[in-house]
């Protein structure tokens, strides 16, 4: 399972849109948010990560996957499953159809989220989109106040550097396969990006991917770090 993530505002939504144009699926229950010009996150994965951070890490300092889920992610009228069961089940839900990848920057909110998923899903492979830390900070500060970004108000790049270092260190420690690609660099030459994705198991064509990036990109939407 390919996971698209990063510190946020690093082109993850755009990459998801390109993969969808290449006929790779990320489920049906996804949303696009005009207010932040981002989305394509499978609601189940988004909600699990949101709960793990705000309802567990922020409240108790740890993650317990045996706790019962707070949300009824499948509309079954009940809450009779744990977070662990939800993690195992999200891509086998017939209503969602095939799922080739998921996208959510919240994986990089805390290394314990990385570890929690690893305990359940050894099949995860991460493509991490990254950009200059100052550009991350400035772009995330532009987000609307109602957006659930715990570090939106930070006036220092330190929290972002810590998140990145801690999550990458956790992946190295756990030997989780990952590749890092820089944004907005891949908007100009996406062939290395799609070679990296292919290395992680999603059989993309780097020439097709690069062509689609050139056709679909809108450089006017790159507010910081644009060449």
C-alpha positions as CSV (number, residue, x, y, z in Angstrom):
1,X,0.0,0.0,0.0
2,X,1.5,3.3,-1.1
3,X,1.1,6.2,1.4
4,X,1.5,9.8,0.2
5,X,2.5,12.0,3.1
6,X,4.7,14.9,4.1
7,X,4.7,17.9,6.4
8,X,1.7,19.4,4.6
9,X,1.5,22.0,1.8
10,X,4.1,20.0,-0.1
11,X,2.1,18.9,-3.2
12,X,0.6,15.7,-1.7
13,X,-2.9,16.5,-3.0
14,X,-1.6,17.3,-6.5
15,X,0.3,14.0,-6.6
16,X,-2.9,12.2,-5.6
17,X,-4.7,13.9,-8.4
18,X,-2.1,12.8,-10.9
19,X,-2.2,9.2,-9.7
20,X,-6.0,9.3,-10.0
21,X,-5.6,10.5,-13.6
22,X,-3.4,7.5,-14.1
23,X,-6.4,5.3,-13.0
24,X,-5.0,4.5,-9.6
25,X,-7.7,4.4,-6.9
26,X,-7.8,5.9,-3.4
27,X,-11.4,4.9,-2.5
28,X,-14.7,6.6,-3.0
29,X,-15.3,8.4,0.3
30,X,-12.8,11.2,-0.3
31,X,-13.3,14.9,-0.2
32,X,-11.9,18.1,-1.7
33,X,-11.7,21.3,0.3
34,X,-11.7,24.5,-1.7
35,X,-10.8,26.5,1.4
36,X,-7.4,25.0,1.6
37,X,-7.1,23.8,-2.0
38,X,-6.3,20.3,-0.8
39,X,-8.0,16.9,-0.2
40,X,-8.3,13.5,-1.7
41,X,-7.9,11.9,1.7
42,X,-9.8,8.7,2.4
43,X,-12.1,9.7,5.2
44,X,-11.5,6.5,7.2
45,X,-7.7,7.0,7.3
46,X,-8.1,10.8,7.9
47,X,-10.4,10.2,10.9
48,X,-8.2,7.4,12.4
49,X,-5.1,9.7,12.2
50,X,-7.1,12.6,13.6
51,X,-8.3,10.5,16.5
52,X,-4.9,9.0,17.2
53,X,-3.4,12.5,17.5
54,X,-6.1,14.5,19.2
55,X,-8.0,11.9,21.2
56,X,-5.1,9.7,22.3
57,X,-1.7,11.4,22.0
58,X,-2.9,14.8,23.1
59,X,-5.0,13.5,25.9
60,X,-3.0,10.5,27.3
61,X,0.4,10.8,25.6
62,X,0.2,7.3,24.1
63,X,-1.7,5.3,21.5
64,X,-3.8,2.3,22.4
65,X,-5.0,0.5,19.3
66,X,-7.3,-1.8,21.4
67,X,-9.5,1.2,22.2
68,X,-12.9,1.3,20.5
69,X,-13.2,3.6,17.6
70,X,-15.0,6.9,18.2
71,X,-16.4,7.0,14.7
72,X,-18.7,4.7,12.7
73,X,-16.5,4.8,9.6
74,X,-18.6,2.4,7.6
75,X,-22.1,3.5,8.4
76,X,-22.9,0.2,10.1
77,X,-24.9,1.8,12.9
78,X,-22.5,0.7,15.6
79,X,-19.0,1.2,17.0
80,X,-18.1,-2.4,17.7
81,X,-14.5,-2.4,16.5
82,X,-11.2,-1.2,17.7
83,X,-8.7,1.1,16.0
84,X,-6.6,-1.9,15.1
85,X,-9.6,-3.5,13.4
86,X,-10.4,-0.3,11.5
87,X,-6.8,0.0,10.3
88,X,-6.9,-3.6,9.0
89,X,-10.3,-3.1,7.4
90,X,-10.2,0.2,5.6
91,X,-9.0,-1.1,2.2
92,X,-11.2,-4.2,2.2
93,X,-14.4,-2.3,2.3
94,X,-16.4,-3.3,-0.8
95,X,-18.2,0.1,-0.8
96,X,-14.9,1.9,-1.3
97,X,-13.8,-0.2,-4.3
98,X,-10.1,-0.8,-5.0
99,X,-7.6,1.3,-3.1
100,X,-4.0,1.5,-4.5
101,X,-2.8,4.4,-2.4
102,X,-3.9,6.7,0.5
103,X,-2.8,10.3,1.1
104,X,-2.7,12.1,4.5
105,X,-0.1,14.5,5.9
106,X,-1.3,13.5,9.4
107,X,1.0,10.5,9.3
108,X,3.8,13.0,9.8
109,X,2.2,14.7,12.8
110,X,3.9,12.4,15.3
111,X,6.2,9.4,15.1
112,X,3.8,7.4,17.3
113,X,1.3,7.5,14.4
114,X,3.9,6.0,12.1
115,X,4.6,3.3,14.7
116,X,0.9,2.6,15.3
117,X,0.2,1.9,11.7
118,X,3.4,-0.2,11.3
119,X,2.2,-2.4,14.1
120,X,-0.8,-3.3,12.1
121,X,0.1,-2.6,8.4
122,X,3.6,-3.9,7.5
123,X,2.6,-3.4,3.8
124,X,2.8,0.4,4.0
125,X,5.4,2.1,1.8
126,X,5.8,5.9,2.2
127,X,6.4,8.5,-0.5
128,X,7.3,11.6,1.4
129,X,7.0,15.0,-0.3
130,X,9.2,17.6,1.3
131,X,10.0,21.3,0.9
132,X,12.0,24.1,2.5
133,X,10.9,24.3,6.2
134,X,10.3,28.0,6.0
135,X,8.0,27.5,3.0
136,X,6.2,24.8,5.0
137,X,5.7,27.2,7.9
138,X,4.5,30.1,5.8
139,X,2.1,27.9,3.7
140,X,0.6,26.2,6.8
141,X,0.1,29.6,8.4
142,X,-2.1,30.6,5.5
143,X,-4.6,27.8,6.4
144,X,-8.0,28.8,7.7
145,X,-8.3,28.8,11.5
146,X,-10.9,26.0,11.5
147,X,-8.4,23.7,9.8
148,X,-7.3,21.0,12.2
149,X,-3.6,21.8,12.0
150,X,-2.0,21.6,15.5
151,X,1.0,23.7,14.5
152,X,-0.7,26.2,12.2
153,X,0.1,29.1,14.5
154,X,3.8,28.3,14.9
155,X,6.1,31.2,14.2
156,X,9.2,29.0,14.2
157,X,10.3,26.2,11.9
158,X,11.5,24.2,14.8
159,X,8.3,22.2,15.3
160,X,8.3,21.2,11.6
161,X,11.9,20.2,11.7
162,X,11.3,18.1,14.8
163,X,8.3,16.4,13.2
164,X,10.2,15.6,10.1
165,X,13.3,14.3,11.9
166,X,11.3,12.3,14.4
167,X,9.1,10.6,11.8
168,X,12.0,9.8,9.4
169,X,14.0,8.4,12.4
170,X,11.1,6.2,13.3
171,X,10.8,4.9,9.8
172,X,14.5,4.1,9.7
173,X,14.3,2.4,13.1
174,X,11.4,0.2,12.0
175,X,12.9,-0.4,8.5
176,X,9.8,1.0,6.8
177,X,10.4,1.5,3.1
178,X,10.2,5.2,2.1
179,X,11.4,7.7,-0.5
180,X,11.7,11.5,-0.2
181,X,11.1,13.9,-3.1
182,X,11.3,17.6,-3.0
183,X,8.5,20.1,-3.8
184,X,8.1,22.1,-6.0
185,X,11.0,20.5,-7.8
186,X,8.9,17.6,-9.0
187,X,6.6,20.0,-10.8
188,X,9.4,20.7,-13.3
189,X,10.8,17.2,-13.6
190,X,8.6,14.4,-12.1
191,X,10.5,11.5,-13.6
192,X,12.5,10.9,-10.4
193,X,9.3,11.0,-8.3
194,X,7.6,8.3,-10.4
195,X,10.7,6.2,-10.4
196,X,10.6,6.4,-6.6
197,X,6.9,5.5,-6.5
198,X,7.7,2.5,-8.8
199,X,10.5,1.4,-6.4
200,X,7.9,1.4,-3.6
201,X,5.7,-1.0,-5.5
202,X,3.1,1.0,-7.5
203,X,3.9,0.3,-11.1
204,X,3.8,3.8,-12.6
205,X,5.4,4.9,-15.8
206,X,7.7,7.8,-15.1
207,X,7.3,9.2,-18.6
208,X,3.5,9.1,-18.4
209,X,3.6,10.6,-14.9
210,X,5.9,13.4,-15.9
211,X,3.7,14.2,-18.9
212,X,0.6,14.4,-16.7
213,X,2.4,16.6,-14.2
214,X,3.4,19.1,-16.9
215,X,-0.2,19.1,-18.2
216,X,-2.0,19.4,-14.8
217,X,0.3,21.7,-12.8
218,X,-0.6,25.3,-12.0
219,X,2.5,27.1,-10.9
220,X,0.4,30.1,-9.8
221,X,-0.7,27.9,-6.9
222,X,2.9,27.5,-5.6
223,X,3.0,30.5,-3.2
224,X,6.4,29.8,-1.6
225,X,9.7,28.4,-3.0
226,X,8.6,28.8,-6.7
227,X,11.5,28.7,-9.1
